[in-house]
């Protein structure tokens, strides 16, 4: 779905609407420059949101009040390092808005540094924190990386209280779909996001919990199953017949059942549970589908298959 440090991360989201609130959350889009904030904001605008880019923090409360008075239900605002001087005021303001009954869903877009460097090089854009360019009008690689790391430092507190979306391996169409999913599922109840991935392509940066399924029997080594996925009947039958697979899924479910109430008390809107195997095609896909089916009747549940979605986009 889909790049925070390549380990399970812990994020307390500000996206929990106030209990009993009839208004949908105001969506705050933030993140690292080059990670796709414009794509995300455009996706929300296409979905019917009234969107504003780079609104100064000092104007946020009055802007929301004005839009609510005018009957606007769907509001999205983008904030980034261009408003660095007002960023320290943003987190306290979000807490105040929530206490006042205005729910806010904070989405933070992130990417691997090497991905950001490539994107800036391809577009020849200047990083907002960079003051120097070389003779060709672009940044030196060292200066660009320094600017990116400086931006990470400035935004670390906002990232920690947001739902993180890793855009490193996402195409624009995938990002648009994920943002619309998150915006559409925002409410007072914790939503589970089950994501399959391939360890060979890295652990998703947006993962809160990571489970390694590489110890399970691999359908890849069965010739007639190799080209299939964990959603195909042949692979499903193969994995269902493996006792270790059933035991692994039961233990993951037991773990989630034990700790989901604590995550809900931590004021989260989303919990991303990432399940990985070698290629992100068989075991992880099957396990995501199975776990999502078990939880769908109990709570809002979303599914992402990172490698399959990337393949389908090609």
Buried (B, 14 or more C-beta within 10 A) or exposed (E): BBBBEBEBBEBBBBBBBBEEBEBBBBBBBBBBBBBBBBBBBBBBEEBEBBBBBEBBBEEBBEBBEEBBEEEEEBBBBBBBBBBBEBBEBBBEBBEEBBEEEBBBBBBBBBBBBEBBBEBBEEEEBBBBBBEEEEEEEBBEEEBBBBBBEBBBEBBEEBBBBBBBBBBBBBBBEBBBBBBBBBBEBBBBBBBBBBBBBBBEBBBBBBBBBBBBBEEBBBBBEBEEBBEBBBBBEEBBEBBEEBEEBEEBBEEBBEEBEEEBEEBBEBBBBBBBBBBBBBBBBBBBBBBBBBBBEBBBEEEBBBBBBBBBBBEEEE
